[in-house]
Amino acid sequence: MEERAPLLSHRAERGRKAAGAAKWRWSGSAAAEEARKVAHVALPMAAVSVAQYAVQVASNMMVGHLPGVLPLSASAIATSLASVSGFSLLIGMASGLETLCGQAYGAEQYGRLGVQTYRAMVTLTAVSIPISLLWLFMGKLLTLIGQDPVISQEAGRYIVWLIPGLFAYAVNQPLTKFLQSQSLIIPMLWSSIATLLLHIPLCWLLVFKTSLGYFGAALAISVSYWLNAFMLVAYIGFSNSCKETFSPPTKDAFSGVGLFMRLALPSALMLCFEWWSFEVIILLSGLLPNPELQTSVLSTCMTTITLMYTIAYGIGAAASTRVSNELGAGNPDGARLAVRVVMFIAVTEAVLITGALLASQHILGYAFSSDKEVVDYVNAMVPFICISVAADSLQGVLSGIARGCGWQHLGAYVNLGSFYLFGIPMSLLLGFVLKLGGKGLYMGISFGSIVQFFLLAFITFFSNWQKMSDKARERAFGESLAEKGAVAV
C-alpha cells in the first residue's frame, strides 16, 4: 500500500484548508454528524461490555444454586482476585492500543495496526505467565494472610481453572482494541452475544451434570473466553474490512515492545489504581461491625455501579476512537469537536441514569435481596450511589479521551492521587473515625471519584490539541520510518 505524504507536507496541506474547515467544523451539522459517529461506536460497545460482564455473572448465579455456602464464597473470592490480579491488568495494558492503533488508523498508516496488535498479544501473553504462576499458589497465599483455610483452598483450586481464560484474554483484548480503533464494533457485539448464549448452557452442563461441580463454572469461563477470541480471529481473517489493517505476523511483533509498553504500563496503572481502590473498600467493610451486612450492601452498591459504568465505558470507547482517529489524521479541531460532543452525551446520560436510580430508590434493594435489613440499607445508599454513578459517567468518558490522546501517564497520576491520597483516607475517616460505617466508606470513595473527574476535566480543558495532533502523527509516522531505516541498514 502506498504511504501517505510525510508529516510536514500534511501540515502544509492542513494549513491551506484550515480557513475553509473552520467555517463548518463547529456548525450544527458537523456536531450532528459527530454525534452519529460517536453513537455508532458507543451504543454497541456498551452492549459488548454488558455481554462480557454477564459471562462472569452467569457463572456466579450457577454456583449460587449449589448446596451450601462454600461454593459461592470460594468462587466469589477467586473471581475477585482473578479480576484484580490478572484480568484488570491485561485490560489496562491492551488499552495502550487505543492510542497506537487509533492514531495510526487516523493517519492512514493501516499496516501499523496489525503490527501493534501482534505486539500487544505477544506482550500480554508473556505477562500472563507470571500471573498464572501466582494463581497456582493463590490458595496457599490466602491461608498465609489469615483467610479461612477451607475457603482459601477451594478458592485456590477454582482460580486454577481460570488460567486458560487468562491466556484467552491476552489474545482477546488486543483484538478488541484493534477492531474498536476502526469503529468495527458490530462484529464484537455479535461475538459477545454468541459467547454469552453459548456460555450459559455450557456452564450449566459443567456445573450440574459433571463431577467438576462449581469448578465447572471457572472452566466454562475459560472456554467461553477462547470461543470469543476464535470468533474475532475468524472475522478478522475472513472479512474484507480488515484486509488493509491486518496481515500475517512478522518479526516486528517481537521488536519495538518499548513503544507499546510506554503506553501499556500507564494505561494499566490508570485502570488498576481505580479498580483496586474499590476492592480495598469492600475488604475494609469486613472490618466493620456486622461485617456480613456491610459487605453484602457494599458489594451490591459496587455491582450496581459496575453495571451502570458499562454505558459510560461505551461512550468512553467512542471518545477514545474518535479523538485518536482525528488526532492521527492531523485534525485537532475535529478532536476538539469530538470531545465536546461526547461530553454533552455523557452529561445527558448521567442525568438520565441518576434520575432513574432516584426514582427507584425504594425498590432497588429488592432486586438484590429479600432480607428486609439489606433492602433498607441498600435503599438508604441510593443517593450516594447516584453521586458515584454521575461522577463515574463523566470520568469514564474523560478516561476514554485520555486514552485517545495518549496521556495515560497523567491519568495514572490522577487516579493514584484521587483514590489513594484522598478517596481511601476519606473512607477511613468517615467509616471508622466518625463511625459512619459502610455509608462512610462509600461516601469517601465517591469523593475520590469526584476529585478524579475534576482533575481529568481540568487536564482536558487546558489541553493543546494542535500539539497533541502533531505528536500523534509523529508517533504514527515516526515508528514506521524508524523501521524502514533499520531495514535499509
Number of C-alpha atoms within 10 A of each C-alpha: 7 5 11 12 10 13 17 10 11 15 15 11 11 15 12 11 11 14 10 10 14 11 9 12 16 14 11 10 11 15 18 12 12 20 19 13 17 25 18 17 25 26 20 22 28 22 21 24 19 22 22 19 16 18 24 19 12 18 24 20 12 19 29 18 14 15 9 10 11 17 21 21 18 23 26 18 19 26 20 14 18 22 18 15 17 21 23 18 26 31 23 21 30 32 31 29 32 33 35 31 34 35 37 28 25 25 25 20 23 21 19 22 29 22 23 25 26 24 25 29 23 18 21 24 18 13 17 23 14 12 17 21 12 15 25 18 15 23 24 16 16 18 16 12 9 9 14 11 14 13 21 24 19 20 27 25 21 28 26 23 20 24 23 18 22 26 23 23 26 25 27 26 23 28 23 21 27 28 23 23 29 21 21 19 22 18 16 24 21 18 21 28 19 16 23 23 14 16 25 19 12 19 26 20 16 19 24 17 11 12 10 14 17 28 25 25 32 31 25 27 26 21 21 26 25 21 20 24 25 16 19 21 15 11 16 20 15 10 10 10 14 19 13 15 21 20 16 8 13 12 9 13 18 14 12 14 16 9 14 20 18 14 24 30 20 23 32 23 23 26 21 24 20 21 17 17 20 21 16 12 23 20 14 21 27 16 14 18 11 11 16 12 17 23 20 19 27 23 17 18 21 19 13 17 18 17 16 20 21 21 27 30 26 26 33 32 31 32 34 33 33 31 32 36 32 26 31 34 26 26 22 21 19 23 28 21 21 26 23 16 19 26 21 14 19 24 16 13 18 23 14 12 18 21 13 12 18 15 12 13 18 15 14 19 25 15 9 17 15 10 10 11 12 19 20 17 18 26 19 16 20 22 15 17 23 22 18 23 26 28 22 26 31 31 26 25 29 30 28 29 32 26 30 35 31 25 18 28 19 17 25 21 15 22 28 21 17 25 28 18 12 19 29 25 16 23 28 21 16 20 22 18 12 11 14 17 22 28 21 21 28 30 23 23 27 27 22 28 26 20 21 29 24 17 20 22 16 11 16 18 12 8 13 12 20 16 11 20 25 20 19 29 22 18 18 28 23 15 14 16 13 11 14 11 10 9 8 7 6
